[in-house]
Amino acid sequence: MVKEIRKKEAFLYLNQADEFLASASQNLKENRLNAAGFSAIQSMINANDALTIYYLERRASKDHREAIKLHVDVVKIINDGSQRSRFKEAMDKRAYVGYLGTPISKKEAEKLRRFAKQFLIWVRKYVK
């Protein structure tokens, strides 16, 4: 179920995205790879929430498929789908990284953190 949220609240979600990205970086430094990957993905989720709130005044509530659909809706508005595949890949890995008890590699954790950093930079181009 999609939640309606006022546009001005988008910046709160951007701040959370920054916090989770910092957490991902710190976790990587301390070799907590699943925590790093999960924090990176959460950063992307918060950044995407900021984007969808800013343009649609809505965000996904629980289901990652909702988040992807709202992302696509915004991509159509801004005409820039350059981060779409990264976001979908991160969303697809969320359960694997956070819930299945399977360790991820350092390379994968670094990739997710890099995706999150690039995604957040991209979102900031559109949420001002």
TIRO-561126 format. One record per residue: y, z negated, x of N, C-alpha, C, O in turn. Coordinates in pm, whole numbers, plus 50000, padded with zeros to 5 digits. Example, Ala and Ser with C-alpha at 12.3 -4.5 7.8 and 13.67 -1.06 7.14 Angstrom:
<rs>
R    n_yy    n_zz    n_xx   ca_yy   ca_zz   ca_xx    c_yy    c_zz    c_xx    o_yy    o_zz    o_xx
R   49431   49220   51319   49550   49220   51230   49670   49220   51320   49668   49154   51424
R   49775   49292   51285   49894   49286   51367   50003   49213   51290   50114   49196   51341
</rs>
This chain:
<rs>
R    n_yy    n_zz    n_xx   ca_yy   ca_zz   ca_xx    c_yy    c_zz    c_xx    o_yy    o_zz    o_xx
R   49882   50000   50085   50000   50000   50000   50125   50000   50090   50139   49916   50178
R   50212   50093   50066   50336   50106   50141   50436   50001   50095   50447   49974   49975
R   50508   49942   50189   50611   49843   50156   50748   49906   50172   50774   49979   50267
R   50837   49877   50078   50974   49924   50087   51057   49821   50162   51049   49701   50135
R   51137   49870   50257   51217   49783   50343   51352   49851   50366   51360   49973   50381
R   51458   49771   50370   51592   49826   50392   51605   49885   50532   51550   49833   50630
R   51679   49994   50539   51696   50071   50663   51743   49985   50780   51698   50004   50893
R   51832   49893   50754   51890   49813   50864   51785   49726   50933   51806   49681   51045
R   51672   49700   50867   51567   49618   50926   51485   49693   51031   51401   49633   51099
R   51508   49822   51044   51434   49901   51143   51450   49843   51283   51358   49846   51364
R   51568   49790   51311   51596   49740   51445   51517   49613   51478   51491   49586   51595
R   51480   49537   51378   51394   49421   51401   51257   49467   51453   51197   49403   51539
R   51209   49576   51398   51080   49629   51440   51087   49689   51580   50991   49683   51657
R   51202   49748   51613   51220   49797   51750   51217   49683   51851   51159   49696   51958
R   51278   49571   51816   51274   49454   51904   51132   49405   51924   51093   49368   52035
R   51054   49405   51817   50914   49364   51830   50837   49462   51917   50751   49422   51996
R   50867   49590   51903   50801   49692   51985   50828   49666   52133   50738   49677   52217
R   50953   49632   52164   50987   49597   52303   50906   49478   52352   50856   49478   52464
R   50895   49378   52268   50823   49255   52306   50676   49285   52333   50620   49236   52431
R   50614   49364   52247   50472   49397   52268   50452   49487   52390   50351   49477   52458
R   50549   49575   52417   50539   49657   52537   50547   49570   52662   50473   49592   52758
R   50637   49473   52662   50647   49379   52775   50516   49301   52790   50470   49277   52902
R   50457   49262   52679   50329   49191   52682   50220   49280   52741   50138   49234   52821
R   50218   49406   52702   50118   49500   52756   50133   49510   52908   50033   49510   52981
R   50256   49520   52955   50280   49530   53099   50233   49405   53173   50169   49414   53277
R   50266   49289   53118   50225   49163   53180   50073   49148   53179   50013   49106   53278
R   50011   49181   53068   49865   49173   53059   49799   49267   53159   49696   49233   53218
R   49856   49384   53177   49802   49477   53277   49809   49417   53417   49713   49424   53494
R   49922   49358   53450   49940   49295   53582   49835   49187   53605   49788   49167   53718
R   49799   49117   53499   49704   49007   53511   49561   49048   53478   49473   48965   53460
R   49540   49181   53471   49407   49239   53452   49340   49198   53320   49218   49194   53310
R   49421   49170   53220   49369   49145   53084   49378   49278   53010   49474   49305   52938
R   49277   49360   53030   49285   49501   52992   49284   49523   52841   49364   49601   52790
R   49195   49457   52771   49195   49474   52625   49324   49422   52563   49378   49483   52471
R   49372   49310   52613   49499   49255   52562   49612   49351   52592   49702   49369   52510
R   49610   49414   52709   49713   49512   52745   49708   49631   52651   49811   49675   52600
R   49589   49683   52628   49574   49798   52539   49614   49765   52397   49682   49844   52331
R   49573   49649   52350   49605   49609   52213   49755   49587   52196   49813   49628   52095
R   49818   49525   52294   49963   49505   52287   50038   49638   52291   50138   49654   52222
R   49989   49732   52371   50052   49864   52376   50042   49933   52240   50139   49992   52193
R   49927   49925   52179   49909   49987   52047   49997   49917   51944   50057   49983   51859
R   50006   49786   51951   50092   49712   51857   50238   49751   51877   50314   49759   51781
R   50279   49775   52002   50413   49822   52029   50439   49955   51957   50545   49975   51898
R   50341   50044   51963   50356   50173   51896   50362   50157   51744   50437   50227   51676
R   50284   50066   51692   50286   50041   51547   50423   49991   51505   50480   50039   51406
R   50476   49894   51579   50610   49841   51545   50718   49948   51559   50808   49957   51476
R   50709   50029   51664   50806   50137   51683   50795   50238   51570   50897   50287   51519
R   50673   50270   51530   50655   50363   51418   50710   50303   51289   50770   50374   51208
R   50688   50174   51270   50746   50107   51152   50898   50122   51153   50959   50149   51049
R   50960   50103   51269   51105   50119   51280   51146   50260   51240   51244   50279   51167
R   51072   50358   51286   51102   50497   51256   51090   50526   51106   51179   50588   51047
R   50981   50481   51046   50960   50511   50904   51056   50432   50815   51099   50481   50711
R   51088   50312   50857   51187   50233   50781   51323   50302   50789   51393   50312   50688
R   51360   50348   50906   51491   50410   50927   51507   50537   50841   51614   50561   50785
R   51401   50617   50833   51411   50745   50761   51363   50739   50616   51414   50811   50531
R   51265   50653   50588   51204   50653   50455   51225   50522   50378   51198   50513   50259
R   51274   50420   50451   51284   50283   50398   51149   50234   50346   51139   50165   50245
R   51045   50272   50421   50909   50230   50391   50832   50213   50521   50864   50275   50623
R   50730   50128   50516   50638   50114   50629   50498   50091   50574   50480   50047   50460
R   50400   50121   50656   50261   50097   50617   50237   49947   50608   50298   49870   50682
R   50149   49907   50518   50124   49764   50503   50002   49719   50582   50012   49623   50659
R   49890   49784   50566   49768   49738   50633   49688   49851   50695   49629   49833   50801
R   49684   49963   50634   49594   50071   50670   49659   50164   50772   49769   50213   50750
R   49591   50188   50885   49650   50275   50987   49663   50419   50938   49746   50494   50990
R   49582   50459   50841   49598   50595   50786   49732   50609   50716   49794   50715   50718
R   49777   50500   50652   49910   50498   50591   50019   50518   50697   50113   50594   50677
R   50004   50450   50809   50102   50460   50917   50109   50603   50969   50217   50654   50995
R   49994   50667   50984   49991   50805   51031   50056   50898   50929   50131   50988   50967
R   50028   50877   50801   50088   50962   50697   50240   50947   50696   50312   51046   50688
R   50288   50824   50703   50433   50802   50706   50495   50864   50831   50605   50919   50826
R   50424   50854   50943   50472   50916   51066   50489   51067   51046   50592   51124   51084
R   50390   51129   50986   50396   51273   50959   50512   51306   50866   50579   51407   50885
R   50535   51223   50767   50648   51245   50675   50781   51245   50751   50868   51327   50723
R   50797   51154   50846   50921   51149   50925   50928   51269   51019   51035   51327   51037
R   50816   51307   51079   50812   51423   51169   50867   51547   51097   50938   51627   51156
R   50834   51561   50970   50883   51674   50891   51035   51668   50875   51102   51771   50873
R   51089   51549   50864   51234   51531   50848   51307   51561   50978   51407   51632   50979
R   51257   51506   51089   51327   51520   51217   51286   51645   51294   51348   51682   51393
R   51180   51709   51247   51130   51833   51308   51093   51814   51455   51128   51895   51540
R   51023   51704   51483   50979   51675   51619   50845   51601   51612   50840   51481   51589
R   50738   51676   51633   50605   51618   51629   50546   51592   51766   50424   51583   51782
R   50632   51580   51865   50586   51569   52004   50503   51445   52033   50426   51443   52129
R   50517   51340   51952   50443   51216   51977   50328   51195   51877   50258   51094   51882
R   50311   51289   51790   50213   51274   51682   50071   51251   51734   50002   51160   51687
R   50027   51330   51830   49889   51317   51879   49871   51185   51955   49765   51123   51946
R   49972   51143   52030   49962   51014   52101   49950   50899   52001   49868   50809   52019
R   50032   50904   51896   50028   50797   51798   49891   50794   51730   49833   50686   51714
R   49840   50909   51690   49710   50913   51624   49599   50863   51717   49512   50788   51674
R   49603   50904   51843   49501   50859   51939   49505   50707   51954   49400   50642   51956
R   49625   50652   51966   49637   50506   51979   49584   50436   51854   49514   50336   51864
R   49617   50489   51737   49569   50427   51613   49417   50434   51604   49353   50339   51558
R   49361   50544   51647   49215   50559   51645   49146   50460   51739   49032   50422   51716
R   49215   50419   51845   49156   50328   51945   49181   50181   51912   49128   50094   51981
R   49258   50153   51812   49296   50014   51782   49175   49923   51761   49168   49816   51822
R   49082   49963   51678   48965   49880   51652   48879   49866   51777   48829   49758   51807
R   48862   49973   51848   48782   49972   51970   48839   49874   52072   48764   49797   52133
R   48969   49877   52090   49035   49792   52191   49041   49647   52145   49025   49556   52227
R   49065   49624   52017   49095   49489   51971   48986   49414   51900   48990   49291   51894
R   48887   49484   51847   48795   49413   51758   48647   49429   51789   48566   49352   51736
R   48609   49523   51871   48466   49552   51887   48400   49484   52005   48279   49498   52025
R   48476   49409   52083   48416   49335   52193   48376   49422   52311   48302   49378   52399
R   48423   49544   52313   48391   49636   52421   48507   49640   52520   48619   49670   52480
R   48483   49610   52647   48592   49614   52744   48640   49758   52767   48561   49852   52768
R   48771   49772   52786   48824   49903   52820   48855   49907   52970   48868   49803   53035
R   48865   50026   53020   48892   50041   53164   49040   50020   53193   49125   50027   53104
R   49068   49994   53320   49208   49981   53361   49282   50112   53337   49398   50112   53295
R   49215   50223   53363   49276   50354   53341   49315   50372   53194   49423   50423   53164
R   49229   50331   53103   49258   50343   52960   49371   50250   52918   49458   50289   52841
R   49371   50128   52969   49479   50033   52938   49613   50086   52989   49715   50076   52921
R   49612   50142   53109   49735   50200   53165   49783   50319   53081   49903   50336   53059
R   49689   50399   53036   49723   50515   52952   49789   50470   52821   49889   50527   52779
R   49732   50368   52759   49788   50318   52633   49928   50259   52654   50017   50277   52571
R   49947   50189   52765   50081   50135   52794   50180   50248   52818   50294   50242   52772
R   50138   50350   52888   50223   50467   52912   50258   50536   52779   50373   50573   52756
R   50158   50553   52692   50182   50610   52559   50287   50528   52484   50379   50583   52424
R   50271   50396   52489   50363   50307   52416   50504   50321   52469   50600   50326   52392
R   50517   50326   52600   50651   50339   52660   50716   50471   52619   50832   50473   52579
R   50641   50579   52628   50693   50710   52590   50725   50716   52440   50826   50775   52400
R   50640   50656   52361   50661   50656   52216   50788   50579   52180   50866   50624   52095
R   50809   50466   52244   50927   50386   52216   51056   50459   52259   51156   50453   52188
R   51052   50526   52371   51168   50606   52414   51196   50714   52309   51312   50738   52273
R   51092   50779   52263   51106   50885   52163   51164   50830   52033   51255   50890   51975
R   51114   50716   51986   51164   50656   51861   51312   50623   51876   51390   50646   51783
R   51351   50570   51990   51492   50534   52012   51586   50655   52006   51705   50638   51979
R   51535   50775   52030   51618   50895   52015   51658   50916   51870   51763   50973   51841
R   51575   50869   51778   51596   50895   51635   51642   50774   51555   51696   50789   51445
R   51621   50658   51608   51664   50535   51538   51782   50479   51618   51764   50420   51724
R   51902   50499   51564   52023   50459   51637   52111   50372   51549   52217   50328   51593
</rs>
